[in-house]
Amino acid sequence: MEHYHDRRLVEQTWGSSNAYTGSNYTDYPYFPTLAKQLLPNLRCVQVVEWAPMSDNVYNDGWDLKLKTPDGDGAATAAVASSQLADTSLDCMFVYFDAVDLAGHSSGFSPQNPSYMQALENVDVHVGTVLNALYARPNYANENWLILVITDHGGIGTGHGGITYEERHIWWIGSGSAVAKQQITGPDPGTYNLLGTGIFNQSGVDQAKLKQSPVQADIAVTALHHLIYETGINPETYPFWVGLDGKSWLSQFSGVDKDMERNNIKVFPNPTTGIVTAWFENPTNDHVTATMLDVSGKVVAQHNECSSTNKITLDVSGQPKGMYVLQIKIGEQLLTRKVELK
Ligand SMILES: [Zn+2]
């Protein structure tokens, strides 16, 4: 199992601790880092009350990481709201700590008034953040996806065990592209681990895991939404094979899950330098071919103004390795992995 997702969430889910020991954000970066490999100009901001989420993490792709004081969430909502006024903002992550703190101090229980009050406070402050989002000057022309999740429940004054109360979570997707529905997949049983350690999944039904929204799906769904204009599906993008989690965007919106069409042929592949792509171009659209290296840097590009169904790029002289060829035909983007030998 490969994790690129927020390690704190993973470790809490798997009954470990808040230690970031052994995290490998170089190989498993946060989703903003991955999104920027395709769209480098995205602006992504994180606003959190819990410092380790900022301080112990690297290669996370945030342009700005803001630590807000613990409290009922009002200060965090105010900071998040001011960031949302920035018209260049594309992505924001906000973390409220108050519900967790209340649970630890007096009990994770609907019978605990302090816990319920903390939850209602955060609910109000989430509303404040949403109102700031709706107030963006160009909101009507933007396409925001709002994802809300908890990383765990609790029992008594703790969490970290394997009970249903600790591990069963809710998650919410909302936005203009989201059809109103309840996703009622089978329980994959992640809360009932038989094995130990974060890489032992013997208690999880892998088939059911794909049928229910689970925690790691949040990051992949957010990533898919951020890069939607590229037409790339994060689950099938060659450089991201093995993402921990799936995208629920297609289930939300009913659009075709795999926007990549199969009407493209790339020869030779592997190549020693010259690559030619053949494709369908029935409406004689303008075509652009771009070769990206593994970091998303453009290493070769070619524009074809006249109508064509064939385009050639020369990448000889580039370091050997894997590249991604993007062919843009009108508004359609096709991608293929290319190996340079
Ligand atoms: Zn906690």
Boltz pocket constraint, residues with backbone or C-beta under 6 A from the ligand:
constraints:
  - pocket:
      binder: B
      contacts: [[A, 100], [A, 101], [A, 104], [A, 159]]
      max_distance: 6.0
